[in-house]
Amino acid sequence: MKKLISLFTAALLFSVSAQAEVKDCDELEDEIHTKISNNGVENFDLMVVDNDEVDEHEGYKVVGSCEAGSQKILYKNLYKG
């Protein structure tokens, strides 16, 4: 399961990277949320943070970039199993 989630996260990162520069953060976050939900992940968290705050969120992975690269969208699977 962890391998599947890691592969999904990597694929998601590459699929949205080209779109991230032309969309605002809220729109991109909504699209990422929909894609993750459609892949059956039910218990997860997404958040938008400034670039300098990324390292403050342990366990989160960067899955998108917005606001001309000044902000990142972070993902964390909250499944405890």
PyMOL Python script that loads the backbone (N, CA, C, O; Angstrom):
from pymol import cmd

cmd.read_pdbstr("""\
ATOM      1  N   MET A   1       0.820  -1.191   0.000  1.00  0.00           N
ATOM      2  CA  MET A   1       0.000   0.000   0.000  1.00  0.00           C
ATOM      3  C   MET A   1       0.873   1.267   0.000  1.00  0.00           C
ATOM      4  O   MET A   1       0.589   2.226  -0.719  1.00  0.00           O
ATOM      5  N   LYS A   2       1.946   1.256   0.823  1.00  0.00           N
ATOM      6  CA  LYS A   2       2.817   2.417   0.871  1.00  0.00           C
ATOM      7  C   LYS A   2       3.488   2.663  -0.476  1.00  0.00           C
ATOM      8  O   LYS A   2       3.661   3.807  -0.895  1.00  0.00           O
ATOM      9  N   LYS A   3       3.867   1.572  -1.153  1.00  0.00           N
ATOM     10  CA  LYS A   3       4.507   1.706  -2.462  1.00  0.00           C
ATOM     11  C   LYS A   3       3.530   2.324  -3.462  1.00  0.00           C
ATOM     12  O   LYS A   3       3.906   3.189  -4.253  1.00  0.00           O
ATOM     13  N   LEU A   4       2.277   1.877  -3.423  1.00  0.00           N
ATOM     14  CA  LEU A   4       1.256   2.410  -4.315  1.00  0.00           C
ATOM     15  C   LEU A   4       1.045   3.899  -4.064  1.00  0.00           C
ATOM     16  O   LEU A   4       0.933   4.680  -5.009  1.00  0.00           O
ATOM     17  N   ILE A   5       0.991   4.292  -2.801  1.00  0.00           N
ATOM     18  CA  ILE A   5       0.799   5.695  -2.462  1.00  0.00           C
ATOM     19  C   ILE A   5       1.991   6.525  -2.920  1.00  0.00           C
ATOM     20  O   ILE A   5       1.820   7.629  -3.438  1.00  0.00           O
ATOM     21  N   SER A   6       3.196   5.998  -2.730  1.00  0.00           N
ATOM     22  CA  SER A   6       4.393   6.716  -3.174  1.00  0.00           C
ATOM     23  C   SER A   6       4.405   6.893  -4.686  1.00  0.00           C
ATOM     24  O   SER A   6       4.738   7.966  -5.187  1.00  0.00           O
ATOM     25  N   LEU A   7       4.040   5.836  -5.413  1.00  0.00           N
ATOM     26  CA  LEU A   7       3.988   5.931  -6.869  1.00  0.00           C
ATOM     27  C   LEU A   7       2.931   6.931  -7.313  1.00  0.00           C
ATOM     28  O   LEU A   7       3.151   7.717  -8.234  1.00  0.00           O
ATOM     29  N   PHE A   8       1.776   6.892  -6.644  1.00  0.00           N
ATOM     30  CA  PHE A   8       0.703   7.827  -6.978  1.00  0.00           C
ATOM     31  C   PHE A   8       1.154   9.264  -6.737  1.00  0.00           C
ATOM     32  O   PHE A   8       0.920  10.145  -7.564  1.00  0.00           O
ATOM     33  N   THR A   9       1.799   9.488  -5.601  1.00  0.00           N
ATOM     34  CA  THR A   9       2.262  10.832  -5.260  1.00  0.00           C
ATOM     35  C   THR A   9       3.267  11.335  -6.285  1.00  0.00           C
ATOM     36  O   THR A   9       3.191  12.489  -6.707  1.00  0.00           O
ATOM     37  N   ALA A  10       4.193  10.501  -6.685  1.00  0.00           N
ATOM     38  CA  ALA A  10       5.185  10.901  -7.688  1.00  0.00           C
ATOM     39  C   ALA A  10       4.510  11.219  -9.021  1.00  0.00           C
ATOM     40  O   ALA A  10       4.837  12.213  -9.671  1.00  0.00           O
ATOM     41  N   ALA A  11       3.568  10.370  -9.421  1.00  0.00           N
ATOM     42  CA  ALA A  11       2.855  10.608 -10.682  1.00  0.00           C
ATOM     43  C   ALA A  11       2.054  11.901 -10.615  1.00  0.00           C
ATOM     44  O   ALA A  11       2.002  12.662 -11.582  1.00  0.00           O
ATOM     45  N   LEU A  12       1.435  12.141  -9.475  1.00  0.00           N
ATOM     46  CA  LEU A  12       0.654  13.355  -9.299  1.00  0.00           C
ATOM     47  C   LEU A  12       1.538  14.582  -9.384  1.00  0.00           C
ATOM     48  O   LEU A  12       1.168  15.573 -10.015  1.00  0.00           O
ATOM     49  N   LEU A  13       2.695  14.527  -8.760  1.00  0.00           N
ATOM     50  CA  LEU A  13       3.621  15.653  -8.789  1.00  0.00           C
ATOM     51  C   LEU A  13       3.995  16.001 -10.223  1.00  0.00           C
ATOM     52  O   LEU A  13       3.974  17.174 -10.595  1.00  0.00           O
ATOM     53  N   PHE A  14       4.333  15.015 -11.025  1.00  0.00           N
ATOM     54  CA  PHE A  14       4.721  15.275 -12.403  1.00  0.00           C
ATOM     55  C   PHE A  14       3.547  15.708 -13.267  1.00  0.00           C
ATOM     56  O   PHE A  14       3.725  16.494 -14.197  1.00  0.00           O
ATOM     57  N   SER A  15       2.349  15.208 -12.976  1.00  0.00           N
ATOM     58  CA  SER A  15       1.203  15.554 -13.804  1.00  0.00           C
ATOM     59  C   SER A  15       0.725  16.975 -13.584  1.00  0.00           C
ATOM     60  O   SER A  15       0.167  17.581 -14.499  1.00  0.00           O
ATOM     61  N   VAL A  16       0.927  17.523 -12.399  1.00  0.00           N
ATOM     62  CA  VAL A  16       0.444  18.870 -12.136  1.00  0.00           C
ATOM     63  C   VAL A  16       1.530  19.936 -12.265  1.00  0.00           C
ATOM     64  O   VAL A  16       1.224  21.128 -12.244  1.00  0.00           O
ATOM     65  N   SER A  17       2.764  19.536 -12.395  1.00  0.00           N
ATOM     66  CA  SER A  17       3.839  20.532 -12.408  1.00  0.00           C
ATOM     67  C   SER A  17       3.703  21.510 -13.576  1.00  0.00           C
ATOM     68  O   SER A  17       3.984  22.697 -13.410  1.00  0.00           O
ATOM     69  N   ALA A  18       3.289  21.052 -14.730  1.00  0.00           N
ATOM     70  CA  ALA A  18       3.143  21.943 -15.876  1.00  0.00           C
ATOM     71  C   ALA A  18       1.969  22.890 -15.699  1.00  0.00           C
ATOM     72  O   ALA A  18       2.005  24.017 -16.192  1.00  0.00           O
ATOM     73  N   GLN A  19       0.932  22.450 -15.004  1.00  0.00           N
ATOM     74  CA  GLN A  19      -0.252  23.268 -14.812  1.00  0.00           C
ATOM     75  C   GLN A  19      -0.076  24.272 -13.677  1.00  0.00           C
ATOM     76  O   GLN A  19      -0.776  25.284 -13.642  1.00  0.00           O
ATOM     77  N   ALA A  20       0.824  24.019 -12.770  1.00  0.00           N
ATOM     78  CA  ALA A  20       0.935  24.806 -11.547  1.00  0.00           C
ATOM     79  C   ALA A  20       1.239  26.282 -11.811  1.00  0.00           C
ATOM     80  O   ALA A  20       0.822  27.140 -11.033  1.00  0.00           O
ATOM     81  N   GLU A  21       1.937  26.582 -12.864  1.00  0.00           N
ATOM     82  CA  GLU A  21       2.327  27.960 -13.119  1.00  0.00           C
ATOM     83  C   GLU A  21       1.179  28.816 -13.621  1.00  0.00           C
ATOM     84  O   GLU A  21       1.244  30.039 -13.498  1.00  0.00           O
ATOM     85  N   VAL A  22       0.138  28.230 -14.180  1.00  0.00           N
ATOM     86  CA  VAL A  22      -0.943  29.021 -14.758  1.00  0.00           C
ATOM     87  C   VAL A  22      -2.197  29.045 -13.892  1.00  0.00           C
ATOM     88  O   VAL A  22      -3.149  29.746 -14.234  1.00  0.00           O
ATOM     89  N   LYS A  23      -2.234  28.317 -12.799  1.00  0.00           N
ATOM     90  CA  LYS A  23      -3.415  28.255 -11.945  1.00  0.00           C
ATOM     91  C   LYS A  23      -3.135  28.872 -10.591  1.00  0.00           C
ATOM     92  O   LYS A  23      -2.007  28.854 -10.097  1.00  0.00           O
ATOM     93  N   ASP A  24      -4.194  29.424  -9.998  1.00  0.00           N
ATOM     94  CA  ASP A  24      -3.990  29.931  -8.654  1.00  0.00           C
ATOM     95  C   ASP A  24      -4.002  28.760  -7.669  1.00  0.00           C
ATOM     96  O   ASP A  24      -4.417  27.653  -8.013  1.00  0.00           O
ATOM     97  N   CYS A  25      -3.551  29.012  -6.463  1.00  0.00           N
ATOM     98  CA  CYS A  25      -3.363  27.942  -5.477  1.00  0.00           C
ATOM     99  C   CYS A  25      -4.666  27.234  -5.114  1.00  0.00           C
ATOM    100  O   CYS A  25      -4.691  26.009  -4.999  1.00  0.00           O
ATOM    101  N   ASP A  26      -5.735  27.983  -4.936  1.00  0.00           N
ATOM    102  CA  ASP A  26      -7.009  27.358  -4.564  1.00  0.00           C
ATOM    103  C   ASP A  26      -7.521  26.424  -5.653  1.00  0.00           C
ATOM    104  O   ASP A  26      -7.991  25.322  -5.369  1.00  0.00           O
ATOM    105  N   GLU A  27      -7.428  26.868  -6.888  1.00  0.00           N
ATOM    106  CA  GLU A  27      -7.880  26.048  -8.006  1.00  0.00           C
ATOM    107  C   GLU A  27      -7.045  24.774  -8.133  1.00  0.00           C
ATOM    108  O   GLU A  27      -7.589  23.688  -8.327  1.00  0.00           O
ATOM    109  N   LEU A  28      -5.731  24.909  -8.023  1.00  0.00           N
ATOM    110  CA  LEU A  28      -4.852  23.755  -8.138  1.00  0.00           C
ATOM    111  C   LEU A  28      -5.052  22.800  -6.967  1.00  0.00           C
ATOM    112  O   LEU A  28      -5.057  21.584  -7.154  1.00  0.00           O
ATOM    113  N   GLU A  29      -5.215  23.338  -5.769  1.00  0.00           N
ATOM    114  CA  GLU A  29      -5.452  22.497  -4.593  1.00  0.00           C
ATOM    115  C   GLU A  29      -6.749  21.696  -4.761  1.00  0.00           C
ATOM    116  O   GLU A  29      -6.798  20.516  -4.414  1.00  0.00           O
ATOM    117  N   ASP A  30      -7.791  22.331  -5.286  1.00  0.00           N
ATOM    118  CA  ASP A  30      -9.055  21.632  -5.535  1.00  0.00           C
ATOM    119  C   ASP A  30      -8.881  20.501  -6.548  1.00  0.00           C
ATOM    120  O   ASP A  30      -9.430  19.415  -6.365  1.00  0.00           O
ATOM    121  N   GLU A  31      -8.121  20.751  -7.613  1.00  0.00           N
ATOM    122  CA  GLU A  31      -7.883  19.716  -8.621  1.00  0.00           C
ATOM    123  C   GLU A  31      -7.095  18.542  -8.034  1.00  0.00           C
ATOM    124  O   GLU A  31      -7.416  17.382  -8.294  1.00  0.00           O
ATOM    125  N   ILE A  32      -6.078  18.843  -7.254  1.00  0.00           N
ATOM    126  CA  ILE A  32      -5.281  17.783  -6.637  1.00  0.00           C
ATOM    127  C   ILE A  32      -6.145  16.981  -5.663  1.00  0.00           C
ATOM    128  O   ILE A  32      -6.063  15.754  -5.625  1.00  0.00           O
ATOM    129  N   HIS A  33      -6.964  17.667  -4.884  1.00  0.00           N
ATOM    130  CA  HIS A  33      -7.865  16.997  -3.939  1.00  0.00           C
ATOM    131  C   HIS A  33      -8.786  16.024  -4.680  1.00  0.00           C
ATOM    132  O   HIS A  33      -8.978  14.889  -4.243  1.00  0.00           O
ATOM    133  N   THR A  34      -9.345  16.467  -5.786  1.00  0.00           N
ATOM    134  CA  THR A  34     -10.240  15.624  -6.583  1.00  0.00           C
ATOM    135  C   THR A  34      -9.505  14.401  -7.122  1.00  0.00           C
ATOM    136  O   THR A  34     -10.030  13.289  -7.063  1.00  0.00           O
ATOM    137  N   LYS A  35      -8.304  14.593  -7.642  1.00  0.00           N
ATOM    138  CA  LYS A  35      -7.537  13.473  -8.194  1.00  0.00           C
ATOM    139  C   LYS A  35      -7.198  12.443  -7.126  1.00  0.00           C
ATOM    140  O   LYS A  35      -7.307  11.240  -7.363  1.00  0.00           O
ATOM    141  N   ILE A  36      -6.790  12.908  -5.959  1.00  0.00           N
ATOM    142  CA  ILE A  36      -6.451  11.983  -4.873  1.00  0.00           C
ATOM    143  C   ILE A  36      -7.695  11.223  -4.421  1.00  0.00           C
ATOM    144  O   ILE A  36      -7.648  10.007  -4.235  1.00  0.00           O
ATOM    145  N   SER A  37      -8.801  11.931  -4.246  1.00  0.00           N
ATOM    146  CA  SER A  37     -10.059  11.293  -3.846  1.00  0.00           C
ATOM    147  C   SER A  37     -10.526  10.272  -4.874  1.00  0.00           C
ATOM    148  O   SER A  37     -10.988   9.189  -4.515  1.00  0.00           O
ATOM    149  N   ASN A  38     -10.406  10.615  -6.145  1.00  0.00           N
ATOM    150  CA  ASN A  38     -10.825   9.699  -7.216  1.00  0.00           C
ATOM    151  C   ASN A  38      -9.965   8.440  -7.279  1.00  0.00           C
ATOM    152  O   ASN A  38     -10.373   7.437  -7.865  1.00  0.00           O
ATOM    153  N   ASN A  39      -8.781   8.488  -6.680  1.00  0.00           N
ATOM    154  CA  ASN A  39      -7.915   7.312  -6.627  1.00  0.00           C
ATOM    155  C   ASN A  39      -8.135   6.498  -5.360  1.00  0.00           C
ATOM    156  O   ASN A  39      -7.349   5.603  -5.052  1.00  0.00           O
ATOM    157  N   GLY A  40      -9.191   6.801  -4.631  1.00  0.00           N
ATOM    158  CA  GLY A  40      -9.583   5.989  -3.487  1.00  0.00           C
ATOM    159  C   GLY A  40      -8.938   6.348  -2.166  1.00  0.00           C
ATOM    160  O   GLY A  40      -9.170   5.664  -1.170  1.00  0.00           O
ATOM    161  N   VAL A  41      -8.144   7.390  -2.124  1.00  0.00           N
ATOM    162  CA  VAL A  41      -7.540   7.808  -0.860  1.00  0.00           C
ATOM    163  C   VAL A  41      -8.588   8.637  -0.116  1.00  0.00           C
ATOM    164  O   VAL A  41      -9.097   9.630  -0.637  1.00  0.00           O
ATOM    165  N   GLU A  42      -8.900   8.212   1.110  1.00  0.00           N
ATOM    166  CA  GLU A  42      -9.980   8.872   1.849  1.00  0.00           C
ATOM    167  C   GLU A  42      -9.499   9.780   2.969  1.00  0.00           C
ATOM    168  O   GLU A  42     -10.139  10.793   3.253  1.00  0.00           O
ATOM    169  N   ASN A  43      -8.404   9.447   3.602  1.00  0.00           N
ATOM    170  CA  ASN A  43      -7.975  10.180   4.786  1.00  0.00           C
ATOM    171  C   ASN A  43      -6.624  10.835   4.508  1.00  0.00           C
ATOM    172  O   ASN A  43      -5.575  10.230   4.728  1.00  0.00           O
ATOM    173  N   PHE A  44      -6.659  12.077   4.022  1.00  0.00           N
ATOM    174  CA  PHE A  44      -5.435  12.784   3.673  1.00  0.00           C
ATOM    175  C   PHE A  44      -5.586  14.270   3.955  1.00  0.00           C
ATOM    176  O   PHE A  44      -6.687  14.768   4.191  1.00  0.00           O
ATOM    177  N   ASP A  45      -4.468  14.960   3.925  1.00  0.00           N
ATOM    178  CA  ASP A  45      -4.467  16.396   4.166  1.00  0.00           C
ATOM    179  C   ASP A  45      -3.691  17.082   3.056  1.00  0.00           C
ATOM    180  O   ASP A  45      -2.637  16.606   2.636  1.00  0.00           O
ATOM    181  N   LEU A  46      -4.217  18.199   2.586  1.00  0.00           N
ATOM    182  CA  LEU A  46      -3.526  19.074   1.638  1.00  0.00           C
ATOM    183  C   LEU A  46      -3.423  20.450   2.271  1.00  0.00           C
ATOM    184  O   LEU A  46      -4.339  20.895   2.962  1.00  0.00           O
ATOM    185  N   MET A  47      -2.317  21.113   2.037  1.00  0.00           N
ATOM    186  CA  MET A  47      -2.189  22.489   2.515  1.00  0.00           C
ATOM    187  C   MET A  47      -1.286  23.275   1.581  1.00  0.00           C
ATOM    188  O   MET A  47      -0.385  22.727   0.946  1.00  0.00           O
ATOM    189  N   VAL A  48      -1.551  24.576   1.514  1.00  0.00           N
ATOM    190  CA  VAL A  48      -0.736  25.493   0.723  1.00  0.00           C
ATOM    191  C   VAL A  48       0.142  26.273   1.691  1.00  0.00           C
ATOM    192  O   VAL A  48      -0.346  26.858   2.658  1.00  0.00           O
ATOM    193  N   VAL A  49       1.450  26.273   1.418  1.00  0.00           N
ATOM    194  CA  VAL A  49       2.392  26.984   2.284  1.00  0.00           C
ATOM    195  C   VAL A  49       3.392  27.766   1.437  1.00  0.00           C
ATOM    196  O   VAL A  49       3.604  27.462   0.263  1.00  0.00           O
ATOM    197  N   ASP A  50       3.994  28.767   2.046  1.00  0.00           N
ATOM    198  CA  ASP A  50       5.084  29.485   1.394  1.00  0.00           C
ATOM    199  C   ASP A  50       6.280  28.551   1.267  1.00  0.00           C
ATOM    200  O   ASP A  50       6.425  27.615   2.053  1.00  0.00           O
ATOM    201  N   ASN A  51       7.129  28.798   0.288  1.00  0.00           N
ATOM    202  CA  ASN A  51       8.301  27.946   0.061  1.00  0.00           C
ATOM    203  C   ASN A  51       9.153  27.763   1.308  1.00  0.00           C
ATOM    204  O   ASN A  51       9.655  26.668   1.560  1.00  0.00           O
ATOM    205  N   ASP A  52       9.318  28.821   2.085  1.00  0.00           N
ATOM    206  CA  ASP A  52      10.194  28.734   3.254  1.00  0.00           C
ATOM    207  C   ASP A  52       9.565  27.963   4.418  1.00  0.00           C
ATOM    208  O   ASP A  52      10.224  27.756   5.437  1.00  0.00           O
ATOM    209  N   GLU A  53       8.314  27.539   4.289  1.00  0.00           N
ATOM    210  CA  GLU A  53       7.638  26.776   5.334  1.00  0.00           C
ATOM    211  C   GLU A  53       7.576  25.278   5.040  1.00  0.00           C
ATOM    212  O   GLU A  53       7.122  24.510   5.888  1.00  0.00           O
ATOM    213  N   VAL A  54       8.015  24.854   3.879  1.00  0.00           N
ATOM    214  CA  VAL A  54       7.892  23.456   3.468  1.00  0.00           C
ATOM    215  C   VAL A  54       8.549  22.515   4.469  1.00  0.00           C
ATOM    216  O   VAL A  54       7.952  21.506   4.845  1.00  0.00           O
ATOM    217  N   ASP A  55       9.745  22.820   4.899  1.00  0.00           N
ATOM    218  CA  ASP A  55      10.485  21.936   5.802  1.00  0.00           C
ATOM    219  C   ASP A  55       9.880  21.853   7.198  1.00  0.00           C
ATOM    220  O   ASP A  55      10.243  20.969   7.974  1.00  0.00           O
ATOM    221  N   GLU A  56       8.971  22.750   7.527  1.00  0.00           N
ATOM    222  CA  GLU A  56       8.338  22.755   8.845  1.00  0.00           C
ATOM    223  C   GLU A  56       7.236  21.703   8.968  1.00  0.00           C
ATOM    224  O   GLU A  56       6.718  21.482  10.062  1.00  0.00           O
ATOM    225  N   HIS A  57       6.875  21.056   7.869  1.00  0.00           N
ATOM    226  CA  HIS A  57       5.748  20.123   7.853  1.00  0.00           C
ATOM    227  C   HIS A  57       6.257  18.700   7.606  1.00  0.00           C
ATOM    228  O   HIS A  57       6.250  18.206   6.478  1.00  0.00           O
ATOM    229  N   GLU A  58       6.689  18.070   8.668  1.00  0.00           N
ATOM    230  CA  GLU A  58       7.259  16.720   8.600  1.00  0.00           C
ATOM    231  C   GLU A  58       6.210  15.715   8.121  1.00  0.00           C
ATOM    232  O   GLU A  58       5.061  15.736   8.562  1.00  0.00           O
ATOM    233  N   GLY A  59       6.625  14.852   7.226  1.00  0.00           N
ATOM    234  CA  GLY A  59       5.741  13.819   6.710  1.00  0.00           C
ATOM    235  C   GLY A  59       4.929  14.237   5.496  1.00  0.00           C
ATOM    236  O   GLY A  59       4.250  13.407   4.892  1.00  0.00           O
ATOM    237  N   TYR A  60       4.988  15.498   5.133  1.00  0.00           N
ATOM    238  CA  TYR A  60       4.264  15.989   3.957  1.00  0.00           C
ATOM    239  C   TYR A  60       5.173  15.952   2.737  1.00  0.00           C
ATOM    240  O   TYR A  60       6.392  16.085   2.847  1.00  0.00           O
ATOM    241  N   LYS A  61       4.558  15.768   1.571  1.00  0.00           N
ATOM    242  CA  LYS A  61       5.286  15.765   0.306  1.00  0.00           C
ATOM    243  C   LYS A  61       4.757  16.893  -0.570  1.00  0.00           C
ATOM    244  O   LYS A  61       3.559  17.177  -0.564  1.00  0.00           O
ATOM    245  N   VAL A  62       5.633  17.527  -1.311  1.00  0.00           N
ATOM    246  CA  VAL A  62       5.235  18.579  -2.239  1.00  0.00           C
ATOM    247  C   VAL A  62       4.599  17.922  -3.458  1.00  0.00           C
ATOM    248  O   VAL A  62       5.217  17.077  -4.105  1.00  0.00           O
ATOM    249  N   VAL A  63       3.363  18.312  -3.769  1.00  0.00           N
ATOM    250  CA  VAL A  63       2.662  17.753  -4.922  1.00  0.00           C
ATOM    251  C   VAL A  63       2.242  18.824  -5.920  1.00  0.00           C
ATOM    252  O   VAL A  63       1.613  18.514  -6.931  1.00  0.00           O
ATOM    253  N   GLY A  64       2.582  20.071  -5.648  1.00  0.00           N
ATOM    254  CA  GLY A  64       2.235  21.132  -6.573  1.00  0.00           C
ATOM    255  C   GLY A  64       2.927  22.426  -6.207  1.00  0.00           C
ATOM    256  O   GLY A  64       3.417  22.596  -5.091  1.00  0.00           O
ATOM    257  N   SER A  65       2.959  23.335  -7.166  1.00  0.00           N
ATOM    258  CA  SER A  65       3.562  24.638  -6.978  1.00  0.00           C
ATOM    259  C   SER A  65       2.639  25.677  -7.607  1.00  0.00           C
ATOM    260  O   SER A  65       2.082  25.447  -8.680  1.00  0.00           O
ATOM    261  N   CYS A  66       2.478  26.821  -6.937  1.00  0.00           N
ATOM    262  CA  CYS A  66       1.568  27.845  -7.457  1.00  0.00           C
ATOM    263  C   CYS A  66       2.111  29.234  -7.104  1.00  0.00           C
ATOM    264  O   CYS A  66       3.175  29.365  -6.499  1.00  0.00           O
ATOM    265  N   GLU A  67       1.363  30.253  -7.493  1.00  0.00           N
ATOM    266  CA  GLU A  67       1.783  31.643  -7.291  1.00  0.00           C
ATOM    267  C   GLU A  67       3.186  31.867  -7.846  1.00  0.00           C
ATOM    268  O   GLU A  67       4.074  32.374  -7.160  1.00  0.00           O
ATOM    269  N   ALA A  68       3.358  31.478  -9.098  1.00  0.00           N
ATOM    270  CA  ALA A  68       4.632  31.633  -9.808  1.00  0.00           C
ATOM    271  C   ALA A  68       5.785  30.967  -9.067  1.00  0.00           C
ATOM    272  O   ALA A  68       6.915  31.455  -9.091  1.00  0.00           O
ATOM    273  N   GLY A  69       5.488  29.842  -8.405  1.00  0.00           N
ATOM    274  CA  GLY A  69       6.515  29.079  -7.719  1.00  0.00           C
ATOM    275  C   GLY A  69       6.815  29.534  -6.303  1.00  0.00           C
ATOM    276  O   GLY A  69       7.702  28.975  -5.658  1.00  0.00           O
ATOM    277  N   SER A  70       6.102  30.531  -5.801  1.00  0.00           N
ATOM    278  CA  SER A  70       6.392  31.044  -4.460  1.00  0.00           C
ATOM    279  C   SER A  70       5.695  30.249  -3.354  1.00  0.00           C
ATOM    280  O   SER A  70       6.029  30.396  -2.179  1.00  0.00           O
ATOM    281  N   GLN A  71       4.731  29.409  -3.726  1.00  0.00           N
ATOM    282  CA  GLN A  71       4.028  28.579  -2.756  1.00  0.00           C
ATOM    283  C   GLN A  71       3.996  27.136  -3.235  1.00  0.00           C
ATOM    284  O   GLN A  71       4.057  26.857  -4.433  1.00  0.00           O
ATOM    285  N   LYS A  72       3.899  26.231  -2.276  1.00  0.00           N
ATOM    286  CA  LYS A  72       3.842  24.802  -2.579  1.00  0.00           C
ATOM    287  C   LYS A  72       2.566  24.215  -1.988  1.00  0.00           C
ATOM    288  O   LYS A  72       2.056  24.691  -0.974  1.00  0.00           O
ATOM    289  N   ILE A  73       2.061  23.171  -2.642  1.00  0.00           N
ATOM    290  CA  ILE A  73       0.933  22.409  -2.122  1.00  0.00           C
ATOM    291  C   ILE A  73       1.500  21.115  -1.559  1.00  0.00           C
ATOM    292  O   ILE A  73       2.186  20.366  -2.255  1.00  0.00           O
ATOM    293  N   LEU A  74       1.204  20.865  -0.292  1.00  0.00           N
ATOM    294  CA  LEU A  74       1.732  19.700   0.410  1.00  0.00           C
ATOM    295  C   LEU A  74       0.645  18.671   0.619  1.00  0.00           C
ATOM    296  O   LEU A  74      -0.525  19.007   0.801  1.00  0.00           O
ATOM    297  N   TYR A  75       1.051  17.396   0.590  1.00  0.00           N
ATOM    298  CA  TYR A  75       0.145  16.257   0.750  1.00  0.00           C
ATOM    299  C   TYR A  75       0.665  15.342   1.841  1.00  0.00           C
ATOM    300  O   TYR A  75       1.868  15.107   1.960  1.00  0.00           O
ATOM    301  N   LYS A  76      -0.269  14.827   2.640  1.00  0.00           N
ATOM    302  CA  LYS A  76       0.079  13.799   3.629  1.00  0.00           C
ATOM    303  C   LYS A  76      -1.076  12.819   3.718  1.00  0.00           C
ATOM    304  O   LYS A  76      -2.226  13.216   3.907  1.00  0.00           O
ATOM    305  N   ASN A  77      -0.764  11.532   3.578  1.00  0.00           N
ATOM    306  CA  ASN A  77      -1.765  10.500   3.751  1.00  0.00           C
ATOM    307  C   ASN A  77      -1.884  10.245   5.254  1.00  0.00           C
ATOM    308  O   ASN A  77      -0.887   9.969   5.922  1.00  0.00           O
ATOM    309  N   LEU A  78      -3.086  10.338   5.774  1.00  0.00           N
ATOM    310  CA  LEU A  78      -3.318  10.186   7.205  1.00  0.00           C
ATOM    311  C   LEU A  78      -3.780   8.801   7.579  1.00  0.00           C
ATOM    312  O   LEU A  78      -4.153   8.563   8.728  1.00  0.00           O
ATOM    313  N   TYR A  79      -3.763   7.863   6.617  1.00  0.00           N
ATOM    314  CA  TYR A  79      -4.169   6.478   6.868  1.00  0.00           C
ATOM    315  C   TYR A  79      -3.253   5.858   7.918  1.00  0.00           C
ATOM    316  O   TYR A  79      -2.029   5.907   7.790  1.00  0.00           O
ATOM    317  N   LYS A  80      -3.834   5.288   8.930  1.00  0.00           N
ATOM    318  CA  LYS A  80      -3.065   4.662  10.013  1.00  0.00           C
ATOM    319  C   LYS A  80      -3.311   3.170  10.006  1.00  0.00           C
ATOM    320  O   LYS A  80      -4.031   2.660  10.864  1.00  0.00           O
ATOM    321  N   GLY A  81      -2.732   2.463   9.062  1.00  0.00           N
ATOM    322  CA  GLY A  81      -2.999   1.039   9.000  1.00  0.00           C
ATOM    323  C   GLY A  81      -1.870   0.206   8.545  1.00  0.00           C
ATOM    324  O   GLY A  81      -1.999  -1.015   8.459  1.00  0.00           O
TER     325      GLY A  81
END
""", "prot")
cmd.dss("prot")
cmd.show_as("cartoon", "prot")
cmd.util.cbc("prot")
cmd.orient("prot")
